[in-house]
Amino acid sequence: MKKLFLLFVLFFLFSVFCPLSSGVFANTVKEDFKEVMQSFLQSEYNETVDSSWRFRKRFPLSQYSSEAKYLSGLSYLKLKEYEKAEGVFKGLCEKRRSKDKFYLGWANCCYLQENWDEAVFVLKEALLRFGGTELKGAIYFKLAKSNQKKGEWATAKYYWTKLMRGFPEGLEAKQAKEILAKGEFYFTVQVGAFADRDNAQKVKYRLTQQNYPAYISVIDKKEGKFYRLRVGRFDLRKTAEAIKKNLEKEGYNPSIYP
């Protein structure tokens, strides 16, 4: 703390008595931060993490320090290093001048690690701290998805409806509308997605012979039709997880939806 205080005092005196040099210093800070930003925009995520660390070490009191750290958190997310990303976002949220996007980043980490209860807690905390946030639509959407993953169907519908009413023109609202229209408020285990219907039918026949409630769901994509082979419609996630484990033992590579 003493070291940081001394750095702050030196920076203040420098800016007061050397205004020209201070302007040059400010330009240097901006240029260095641009390098961090540029590496992220170019999808060079490992470089973003490294350059963010170098920037924050060189300019710990800069107004861009938190933004540089935020970019490192996003980079860890892109690299699927979720625990590291969570540590970054959580640290940013604990600062006095926290931001709504830091909480959303933290919640995304929890969501991707299947810690849906924690994701819901963080998102609700963000709404309490930043009532007028411009990210409210994205927060509602992630609250809905987190509750959907938990099997809290009524709560998920509540947030999707709230999102559509409050932010009808947003991308999240369009996605919410599609989800509600499908009405798939249950857990199912997907065994695979086939471009050829006959192949899907063959595997389905094999599964039904083993007493699995298998069915085919057709989806249209730009590449053409895909035939999703799924098993069951369950209210509880734990039931779907049990079916998934059995299918894995039999050599399949299943996934739980939603």
C-alpha positions as CSV (number, residue, x, y, z in Angstrom):
1,M,0.0,0.0,0.0
2,K,2.9,2.4,0.9
3,K,4.5,1.7,-2.5
4,L,1.3,2.5,-4.4
5,F,0.8,5.7,-2.4
6,L,4.3,6.9,-3.2
7,L,3.7,6.1,-6.9
8,F,0.5,8.1,-6.8
9,V,2.2,11.1,-5.1
10,L,5.0,11.0,-7.6
11,F,2.6,10.8,-10.5
12,F,0.6,13.8,-9.2
13,L,3.7,15.9,-8.7
14,F,5.0,14.9,-12.1
15,S,1.7,15.9,-13.8
16,V,1.5,19.3,-11.9
17,F,5.1,20.5,-12.5
18,C,5.7,18.8,-15.9
19,P,2.5,19.3,-17.9
20,L,4.2,18.8,-21.2
21,S,5.9,15.6,-20.1
22,S,2.6,14.5,-18.5
23,G,0.9,14.8,-21.9
24,V,3.6,12.7,-23.5
25,F,3.2,10.2,-20.7
26,A,-0.6,10.1,-21.2
27,N,0.0,9.4,-24.9
28,T,2.4,6.6,-24.1
29,V,-0.2,5.0,-21.8
30,K,-2.9,5.2,-24.5
31,E,-0.6,3.7,-27.2
32,D,0.4,0.8,-24.9
33,F,-3.2,0.1,-24.1
34,K,-4.1,0.1,-27.8
35,E,-1.6,-2.7,-28.2
36,V,-3.4,-4.7,-25.7
37,M,-6.7,-4.0,-27.4
38,Q,-5.3,-4.7,-30.8
39,S,-4.0,-8.2,-29.8
40,F,-7.4,-9.0,-28.5
41,L,-9.2,-7.9,-31.6
42,Q,-6.8,-9.9,-33.7
43,S,-7.7,-13.0,-31.6
44,E,-4.2,-13.3,-30.2
45,Y,-5.5,-14.2,-26.8
46,N,-2.2,-15.5,-25.2
47,E,-0.5,-12.3,-26.4
48,T,-3.4,-10.3,-24.9
49,V,-2.9,-11.9,-21.5
50,D,0.9,-11.2,-21.6
51,S,0.5,-7.6,-22.9
52,S,-2.2,-6.9,-20.3
53,W,0.1,-8.0,-17.6
54,R,3.0,-5.9,-18.9
55,F,0.7,-2.9,-19.2
56,R,-0.6,-3.2,-15.7
57,K,2.9,-3.7,-14.2
58,R,4.1,-0.6,-16.0
59,F,1.0,1.6,-15.4
60,P,-0.7,0.3,-12.2
61,L,-2.5,3.6,-11.6
62,S,-3.7,4.1,-15.1
63,Q,-7.4,4.6,-15.9
64,Y,-6.9,1.8,-18.4
65,S,-5.5,-0.7,-15.9
66,S,-8.9,-2.3,-15.2
67,E,-9.8,-2.4,-18.9
68,A,-6.5,-4.2,-19.7
69,K,-7.3,-6.7,-16.9
70,Y,-10.8,-7.1,-18.3
71,L,-9.4,-8.0,-21.7
72,S,-7.2,-10.6,-20.1
73,G,-10.3,-12.1,-18.5
74,L,-12.1,-12.2,-21.9
75,S,-9.0,-13.8,-23.4
76,Y,-9.0,-16.6,-20.8
77,L,-12.6,-17.2,-21.6
78,K,-11.8,-17.5,-25.3
79,L,-9.0,-19.9,-24.4
80,K,-11.5,-21.9,-22.3
81,E,-9.4,-21.4,-19.2
82,Y,-12.5,-20.7,-17.1
83,E,-11.0,-20.8,-13.6
84,K,-8.4,-18.2,-14.6
85,A,-11.0,-16.0,-16.2
86,E,-13.2,-16.3,-13.1
87,G,-10.3,-15.2,-10.9
88,V,-9.8,-12.1,-13.1
89,F,-13.4,-11.0,-13.2
90,K,-14.0,-11.8,-9.6
91,G,-11.0,-9.6,-8.7
92,L,-12.4,-6.8,-10.8
93,C,-15.8,-7.0,-9.1
94,E,-14.2,-6.6,-5.7
95,K,-12.7,-3.3,-6.6
96,R,-14.4,0.0,-5.5
97,R,-15.0,1.1,-9.1
98,S,-16.4,-2.1,-10.5
99,K,-18.5,-2.3,-13.6
100,D,-21.5,-4.2,-14.8
101,K,-19.6,-6.0,-17.6
102,F,-17.2,-7.4,-15.0
103,Y,-20.1,-9.1,-13.2
104,L,-21.4,-10.4,-16.5
105,G,-18.0,-11.8,-17.3
106,W,-17.9,-13.5,-13.9
107,A,-21.3,-15.0,-14.4
108,N,-20.3,-16.3,-17.8
109,C,-17.4,-18.2,-16.2
110,C,-19.8,-19.7,-13.7
111,Y,-22.2,-20.7,-16.4
112,L,-19.6,-22.3,-18.6
113,Q,-18.3,-24.3,-15.6
114,E,-21.9,-25.5,-14.9
115,N,-22.1,-23.5,-11.6
116,W,-25.5,-22.2,-12.4
117,D,-26.5,-21.3,-8.9
118,E,-23.5,-19.1,-8.6
119,A,-24.2,-17.6,-12.0
120,V,-27.7,-16.6,-10.9
121,F,-26.3,-15.1,-7.7
122,V,-23.7,-13.0,-9.5
123,L,-26.2,-11.8,-12.1
124,K,-28.7,-10.8,-9.5
125,E,-26.0,-8.9,-7.6
126,A,-25.2,-7.1,-10.9
127,L,-28.8,-6.0,-11.2
128,L,-28.8,-4.7,-7.6
129,R,-25.6,-2.8,-8.0
130,F,-26.3,-1.5,-11.5
131,G,-30.0,-1.0,-11.8
132,G,-29.9,1.2,-14.9
133,T,-27.3,-0.9,-16.7
134,E,-27.3,-1.0,-20.5
135,L,-26.5,-4.7,-20.2
136,K,-29.8,-5.5,-18.5
137,G,-31.0,-7.4,-21.6
138,A,-28.0,-9.6,-21.6
139,I,-28.2,-10.2,-17.9
140,Y,-31.9,-11.2,-18.2
141,F,-31.0,-13.6,-21.0
142,K,-28.2,-15.2,-19.0
143,L,-30.5,-15.5,-15.9
144,A,-33.0,-17.3,-18.1
145,K,-30.4,-19.6,-19.5
146,S,-29.0,-20.4,-16.1
147,N,-32.4,-21.2,-14.7
148,Q,-33.2,-23.3,-17.8
149,K,-30.0,-25.4,-17.1
150,K,-31.2,-25.9,-13.5
151,G,-34.6,-27.0,-14.7
152,E,-36.3,-24.0,-13.2
153,W,-38.6,-23.7,-16.3
154,A,-41.1,-21.1,-14.8
155,T,-38.3,-18.8,-13.7
156,A,-36.5,-19.1,-17.1
157,K,-39.8,-18.2,-18.9
158,Y,-40.2,-15.2,-16.5
159,Y,-36.8,-13.7,-17.5
160,W,-37.3,-14.4,-21.2
161,T,-40.7,-12.7,-21.1
162,K,-39.2,-9.8,-19.1
163,L,-36.4,-9.5,-21.7
164,M,-38.8,-9.4,-24.6
165,R,-41.0,-6.8,-23.0
166,G,-38.2,-4.5,-21.9
167,F,-35.8,-4.9,-24.8
168,P,-37.9,-6.1,-27.8
169,E,-35.4,-4.9,-30.5
170,G,-32.3,-6.6,-29.0
171,L,-30.7,-9.8,-30.3
172,E,-31.3,-11.5,-27.0
173,A,-35.0,-10.8,-27.3
174,K,-35.1,-12.5,-30.7
175,Q,-33.4,-15.5,-29.3
176,A,-35.7,-15.6,-26.4
177,K,-38.7,-15.5,-28.7
178,E,-37.4,-18.5,-30.7
179,I,-36.8,-20.5,-27.5
180,L,-40.3,-19.8,-26.2
181,A,-41.8,-20.7,-29.5
182,K,-40.1,-24.1,-29.5
183,G,-41.6,-24.9,-26.1
184,E,-38.8,-27.4,-25.3
185,F,-39.0,-27.0,-21.5
186,Y,-37.5,-30.4,-20.6
187,F,-34.1,-32.1,-20.5
188,T,-33.2,-34.5,-23.3
189,V,-30.0,-36.4,-24.2
190,Q,-28.7,-35.9,-27.7
191,V,-26.8,-38.9,-29.1
192,G,-25.8,-37.2,-32.4
193,A,-26.8,-35.0,-35.3
194,F,-26.9,-36.6,-38.7
195,A,-27.0,-35.1,-42.2
196,D,-28.4,-38.4,-43.5
197,R,-31.9,-39.4,-42.2
198,D,-31.3,-43.1,-42.8
199,N,-28.2,-43.1,-40.6
200,A,-30.2,-41.4,-37.8
201,Q,-33.0,-44.0,-38.2
202,K,-30.6,-46.9,-37.9
203,V,-29.2,-45.7,-34.6
204,K,-32.6,-44.8,-33.4
205,Y,-33.8,-48.4,-34.1
206,R,-30.8,-49.7,-32.2
207,L,-31.6,-47.5,-29.2
208,T,-35.3,-48.4,-29.1
209,Q,-34.3,-52.1,-29.2
210,Q,-32.5,-51.3,-25.9
211,N,-35.6,-49.7,-24.5
212,Y,-34.4,-46.1,-24.8
213,P,-37.2,-43.6,-25.6
214,A,-35.3,-42.4,-28.7
215,Y,-36.8,-39.9,-31.3
216,I,-35.6,-37.7,-34.1
217,S,-35.8,-33.9,-34.2
218,V,-35.3,-32.2,-37.5
219,I,-33.5,-28.8,-37.7
220,D,-32.9,-26.6,-40.7
221,K,-29.6,-24.9,-41.1
222,K,-27.8,-23.1,-43.9
223,E,-25.9,-26.3,-44.7
224,G,-29.2,-28.2,-45.0
225,K,-31.3,-30.4,-42.7
226,F,-29.9,-32.2,-39.7
227,Y,-31.5,-35.0,-37.9
228,R,-30.9,-34.8,-34.2
229,L,-31.2,-38.2,-32.5
230,R,-32.4,-37.7,-28.9
231,V,-33.5,-39.7,-26.0
232,G,-36.3,-38.8,-23.6
233,R,-38.0,-35.7,-22.3
234,F,-37.2,-35.3,-18.6
235,D,-38.3,-32.8,-16.0
236,L,-35.2,-33.4,-13.9
237,R,-31.6,-32.9,-14.9
238,K,-30.4,-35.8,-12.8
239,T,-32.6,-38.2,-14.8
240,A,-31.0,-37.0,-18.0
241,E,-27.6,-37.3,-16.4
242,A,-28.3,-41.0,-15.5
243,I,-29.3,-41.7,-19.1
244,K,-26.2,-39.9,-20.4
245,K,-23.9,-42.1,-18.2
246,N,-25.6,-45.3,-19.4
247,L,-25.2,-44.2,-23.1
248,E,-21.5,-43.3,-22.5
249,K,-20.9,-46.9,-21.1
250,E,-22.3,-48.2,-24.4
251,G,-19.9,-46.2,-26.5
252,Y,-21.9,-43.2,-27.4
253,N,-20.9,-39.6,-27.0
254,P,-24.1,-37.9,-25.7
255,S,-24.8,-34.4,-24.6
256,I,-27.6,-33.0,-22.4
257,Y,-29.9,-30.3,-23.8
258,P,-30.6,-27.6,-23.0
